[in-house]
Amino acid sequence: MFDNIEFSNPQFFWLFLALPVAIAWYIWKRKKQTPSVKLSTIKGFKVTNSILPKLRPFLFLLRLLAIAALITAMARPQTKDVSTRTKSTKGIDIIIAIDVSASMLAKDLRPNRLEALKLVAADFIKGRPNDRIGLVEYAGESYTKTPITSDKSIVLSSLNSIRYNNIIEGGTAIGMGLSTSVNRLKDSKALSKVIILMTDGVNNAGFIDPKIASELALEFGIKTYTIGVGTNGTARSPVGINNNGSFVYDNVPVEIDEDLLKEIAEVTGGKYFRATNNEKLKEIYDEIDKLEKTEVEEFKYTNFEEKYRPLILLAGILLLLELLLKFTVFRSFV
């Protein structure tokens, strides 16, 4: 009955201090409750062994229990059931544009740039349950890998399947990757639209100028975060292919058009980041995650269930029992 009970008016428990006073008063006055008669002899009187006089304090005990029950009822015991409901008040649509050119197989990030990116992006996607996310691949040309969707299992599966292949035209078409991402988001009704564009090179392919693509993003209210991936100096990168199809690696200077990436981010209201290692790449995605938080409104509903009624009923029963015993069993003694 009293599991998970809270008391709305616990100050009434101070009334319990009156009970010891009542008990002391009862003990002090007990001898005066029954009149005494002095007799020189009790010969001629019938002696009985009734235990009723000894049980007389039981009536006072019933009254004390009734008072205790009433005090507890006045403290208003109640149980509280709290339920919550969340409502997304600001949904975000996000496109992750991934450079899949051969240079993304460079080993300055572990095990290479592309695989390191996929691991970090997967954690980012898992941490955005209230947002819709899509994927765009680009090298010398670009295409949509996954349209924006709220089904994270589809996005994660598509992300995991991204591989370097020679089907896509070689090169790095930053303008094409950005414009395809803009095209995926331009009709979105989301209150916030974001592109995360990552590359490890310079714009050397495609027929769309990155600056024009960034102006299109601005026109459609799409914020773009750009990430330059690659260490400073040189990195072991593919420079050829062996007869068995494996890559030939050699140290190649890392060239990232940081000025272009900074300009794209600045024009669209985003931010530019440089990821020189795995740890830095993880930190960048964590920062973007904090910058682009979906606002979630939480509603709490509290249901109180009063528990004082059984106590009042118990007090009433105890008082009635006291009166019943007083005027029946104990009528000659009290």
C-alpha positions in Angstrom: 0.0 0.0 0.0 2.8 2.4 0.9 5.2 1.6 -2.0 6.5 4.7 -3.7 4.4 6.9 -1.4 5.1 10.7 -1.2 3.4 13.0 1.3 2.0 16.3 0.1 1.7 17.8 3.6 4.5 16.2 5.7 4.3 19.0 8.3 1.3 17.3 9.9 3.6 14.5 11.1 4.6 17.0 13.9 1.3 16.1 15.5 2.7 12.7 16.4 4.6 14.5 19.1 1.3 14.9 20.9 0.8 11.1 21.2 3.5 10.5 23.9 2.0 13.4 25.9 -1.5 11.7 25.6 0.0 8.4 26.7 1.7 10.0 29.7 -1.5 11.8 30.7 -3.5 8.5 30.4 -1.0 6.7 32.7 -1.1 9.6 35.2 -4.9 9.7 35.3 -5.5 6.0 35.0 -6.0 5.4 38.8 -8.6 8.2 38.9 -10.7 6.8 36.0 -12.3 4.1 38.2 -13.8 5.2 41.6 -12.4 3.4 44.7 -14.4 2.3 47.8 -12.8 1.6 51.1 -14.3 -1.5 52.9 -13.3 -3.0 56.2 -13.9 -6.5 54.8 -14.9 -8.1 51.5 -16.6 -11.1 53.1 -19.9 -11.6 51.5 -18.8 -10.3 48.1 -18.4 -12.7 45.2 -14.9 -12.6 43.8 -14.5 -13.1 40.0 -11.4 -13.5 37.9 -12.5 -11.4 35.0 -9.7 -10.0 32.8 -11.8 -7.1 31.5 -10.4 -4.6 33.9 -6.9 -5.5 32.6 -8.0 -5.0 29.0 -9.4 -1.6 29.6 -6.3 0.2 28.2 -7.2 -1.5 24.9 -9.8 1.2 24.3 -7.3 3.9 24.7 -5.0 2.1 22.3 -7.8 2.0 19.7 -8.2 5.8 20.0 -4.4 6.4 19.6 -4.4 4.3 16.5 -7.3 6.2 15.1 -5.6 9.5 15.8 -2.4 8.2 14.2 -4.3 7.2 11.1 -6.0 10.6 10.9 -2.6 12.4 11.2 -1.2 10.3 8.4 -4.2 11.0 6.2 -3.8 14.8 6.9 -0.2 14.4 5.5 -1.9 13.4 2.2 0.0 10.2 1.1 -0.1 9.9 -2.6 1.7 8.1 -5.4 3.1 10.0 -8.4 3.3 8.7 -11.9 5.3 10.8 -14.3 5.1 10.2 -18.1 7.0 12.2 -20.7 6.5 12.9 -24.4 9.0 14.5 -26.7 8.3 16.5 -29.7 10.9 17.6 -32.3 10.5 21.3 -32.8 13.2 21.9 -35.3 14.0 19.1 -37.7 17.3 19.2 -39.7 17.9 17.7 -43.1 21.5 16.8 -43.7 23.5 15.7 -46.8 26.9 14.2 -46.3 28.9 14.7 -49.5 31.9 12.3 -49.6 34.9 12.5 -51.9 35.6 9.0 -53.3 38.5 9.8 -55.6 41.6 7.6 -55.5 43.5 10.0 -53.2 41.0 9.1 -50.5 42.9 5.8 -50.1 45.9 7.7 -48.8 47.1 6.2 -45.5 47.8 9.4 -43.4 44.6 8.5 -41.6 44.0 4.9 -40.3 43.4 2.6 -42.2 42.9 5.2 -45.0 41.0 8.5 -45.4 37.9 7.0 -46.8 37.5 4.3 -44.1 38.3 6.7 -41.3 35.6 9.0 -42.6 33.0 6.2 -42.8 33.6 5.2 -39.2 33.2 8.8 -37.9 30.2 9.5 -40.1 28.5 6.4 -38.9 28.7 7.5 -35.3 27.5 11.0 -36.3 24.4 9.4 -38.1 23.6 7.2 -35.2 23.6 10.2 -32.9 20.9 12.1 -35.0 17.7 10.1 -34.4 15.4 13.1 -35.1 17.0 14.2 -38.4 16.8 13.1 -42.0 20.1 12.3 -43.6 21.2 11.6 -47.2 24.6 10.7 -48.9 26.2 12.1 -52.0 29.3 10.6 -53.7 31.6 12.5 -56.0 35.0 12.3 -57.7 35.2 13.6 -61.3 31.4 13.6 -61.3 28.8 13.2 -58.6 25.6 11.2 -57.9 23.2 10.7 -55.0 24.0 7.6 -53.0 21.0 7.9 -50.7 18.2 10.5 -50.8 17.4 12.2 -47.4 15.6 9.7 -45.2 14.7 9.2 -41.5 15.6 5.5 -41.8 19.1 5.4 -40.3 19.6 1.7 -41.2 19.3 2.5 -44.9 21.8 5.4 -44.6 24.3 3.4 -42.5 24.1 0.5 -45.0 24.7 2.8 -47.9 27.6 4.5 -46.1 29.2 1.1 -45.4 28.9 0.1 -49.0 30.9 3.2 -50.3 34.1 2.0 -52.0 36.6 3.5 -54.3 35.9 2.4 -57.9 37.0 3.4 -61.3 33.5 3.6 -62.7 33.1 7.2 -61.6 35.3 9.5 -63.7 38.5 10.4 -62.0 39.3 13.8 -60.4 37.8 16.0 -57.7 34.7 17.9 -58.8 33.9 19.9 -55.6 31.4 22.0 -57.5 29.5 18.9 -58.8 29.4 17.3 -55.3 28.1 20.5 -53.8 25.5 21.2 -56.5 24.2 17.6 -56.3 23.8 18.1 -52.5 22.0 21.4 -53.0 19.7 19.8 -55.5 18.8 17.1 -52.9 17.9 19.7 -50.3 16.5 22.6 -52.2 12.9 21.4 -52.0 13.2 20.3 -48.3 10.6 21.7 -45.9 12.9 21.3 -42.9 13.5 24.4 -40.8 17.3 23.8 -41.1 19.2 22.4 -44.1 22.9 21.4 -43.9 25.6 20.0 -46.2 28.7 18.4 -44.8 31.2 18.4 -47.7 34.5 16.6 -47.4 37.4 16.5 -49.8 41.2 15.9 -49.8 42.1 17.8 -52.9 41.5 20.7 -55.2 38.6 21.2 -57.7 40.0 19.9 -61.0 37.0 18.3 -62.7 33.3 18.8 -63.4 31.5 21.6 -65.3 30.0 23.5 -62.3 32.1 26.1 -60.6 32.2 25.5 -56.7 31.5 29.3 -56.2 28.3 29.1 -58.2 27.3 26.0 -56.3 27.9 27.8 -53.0 25.7 30.7 -54.2 22.9 28.2 -55.0 23.3 26.8 -51.5 22.9 30.4 -50.1 19.9 31.0 -52.3 18.1 28.0 -50.9 19.1 28.7 -47.3 21.5 25.7 -47.1 24.4 25.9 -44.6 27.6 24.1 -45.7 30.3 22.8 -43.4 33.5 21.9 -45.3 36.2 19.5 -44.2 39.7 19.3 -45.7 41.1 15.8 -45.0 44.8 15.1 -45.0 47.9 15.6 -43.0 50.3 18.5 -43.5 53.3 17.7 -45.8 53.2 14.4 -47.7 51.1 11.2 -47.4 51.4 7.7 -48.8 48.9 7.8 -51.6 48.1 5.7 -54.7 50.2 6.6 -57.7 49.5 3.6 -59.9 48.1 0.1 -60.2 50.0 -3.2 -60.4 49.1 -5.9 -62.9 47.2 -7.8 -60.1 45.0 -4.8 -59.5 46.6 -3.6 -56.3 47.7 0.0 -55.8 51.2 1.3 -55.9 51.8 3.8 -53.1 54.3 6.6 -52.8 54.7 9.8 -50.7 52.7 12.5 -52.4 52.4 16.1 -51.3 49.0 16.8 -49.7 47.2 19.6 -51.7 43.9 20.9 -50.3 42.3 24.0 -51.7 41.6 25.4 -48.2 40.9 28.9 -49.6 38.0 27.5 -51.7 36.6 25.4 -48.8 36.7 28.4 -46.4 34.9 30.6 -49.0 32.2 28.0 -49.5 31.6 27.7 -45.8 31.7 31.5 -45.3 29.3 32.3 -48.1 26.7 29.7 -46.8 27.1 30.5 -43.1 28.9 27.3 -42.3 32.4 26.6 -41.0 35.6 25.1 -42.4 37.6 22.4 -40.6 40.9 20.6 -41.3 41.2 17.0 -40.3 44.9 16.0 -40.2 44.3 12.7 -38.3 41.6 10.3 -37.0 41.2 12.1 -33.7 40.9 15.5 -35.3 38.3 14.1 -37.7 36.2 12.7 -34.8 36.5 16.1 -33.0 35.2 17.9 -36.1 32.1 15.8 -36.4 31.5 16.2 -32.7 31.6 19.9 -33.1 29.3 19.9 -36.1 26.9 17.7 -34.1 26.9 20.4 -31.3 26.5 23.3 -33.7 23.5 21.7 -35.5 21.4 20.3 -32.7 17.8 19.4 -33.3 15.6 21.2 -30.7 13.5 18.7 -28.8 10.6 19.8 -26.6 9.8 17.6 -23.7 6.3 17.5 -22.1 5.9 16.0 -18.7 2.6 14.7 -17.4 2.2 14.0 -13.6 -0.7 11.9 -12.3 -1.3 11.9 -8.6 -3.3 9.1 -6.9 -4.4 10.0 -3.4 -4.0 7.3 -0.7 -5.5 9.1 2.4 -9.0 7.6 2.0 -8.2 4.1 3.3 -6.6 5.8 6.4 -9.7 7.8 7.1 -11.8 4.7 6.7 -9.4 2.9 9.1 -9.7 5.7 11.7 -13.5 5.6 11.5 -13.5 1.8 12.0 -11.2 2.1 15.0 -13.4 4.8 16.6 -16.5 2.9 16.0 -14.9 -0.2 17.5 -13.9 1.8 20.6 -17.4 3.1 21.1 -18.9 -0.4 20.5 -16.7 -2.0 23.1 -17.1 0.9 25.5 -20.9 0.6 25.6 -21.0 -3.2 25.5 -18.2 -5.3 26.8 -16.6 -2.6 28.9 -19.8 -0.7 29.9 -19.4 -1.7 33.6 -15.7 -0.7 33.8 -15.4 2.6 31.8 
